[in-house]
Amino acid sequence: MMHTLKRINFLKLKQMVVKFIPETVPEPDEITAIMEGRKGREEHGTIPHEAINWE
């Protein structure tokens, strides 16, 4: 039983670590999202941080 618990903890740890390791090649939808964001900023600009009503 102890071996099983260690394996479960190892698998959880592995899942957490893999989640935060960046991929070396972006997925096609990630590239599309980046391009859409760039286009949106070109067309509409950005909003200064101090112009946002945070309340």
C-alpha positions in Angstrom: 0.0 0.0 0.0 2.8 2.4 0.8 4.3 1.8 -2.7 0.9 2.7 -4.2 0.7 6.0 -2.2 4.2 7.0 -3.3 3.4 6.3 -6.9 0.2 8.4 -6.7 2.1 11.3 -5.1 4.8 11.0 -7.8 2.2 11.0 -10.6 0.5 14.1 -9.1 3.9 15.8 -8.8 4.8 14.9 -12.4 1.4 16.3 -13.6 2.1 19.6 -11.8 5.6 19.9 -13.1 4.7 19.1 -16.7 1.9 21.7 -16.6 4.4 24.5 -16.1 7.1 23.4 -18.6 6.7 25.5 -21.7 6.3 23.7 -25.0 9.1 24.2 -27.5 6.7 24.5 -30.5 3.5 26.5 -30.1 0.2 24.9 -31.1 -1.6 26.4 -34.1 -4.4 27.8 -32.0 -1.8 29.6 -29.8 -0.3 31.2 -32.9 -3.8 32.2 -34.1 -4.5 33.8 -30.7 -1.3 35.8 -30.8 -2.0 37.1 -34.3 -5.5 38.1 -33.3 -4.2 39.9 -30.3 -1.7 41.8 -32.3 -4.3 42.8 -34.9 -6.6 44.0 -32.1 -3.9 46.2 -30.6 -3.1 47.6 -34.0 -6.7 48.4 -34.7 -7.8 49.6 -31.3 -4.6 50.4 -29.4 -4.3 49.7 -25.7 -5.7 51.2 -22.5 -3.3 52.7 -20.0 -3.3 50.9 -16.6 -4.3 54.1 -14.7 -7.3 54.6 -17.0 -9.0 51.4 -15.8 -11.6 51.7 -13.0 -10.6 48.9 -10.7 -13.5 49.3 -8.3 
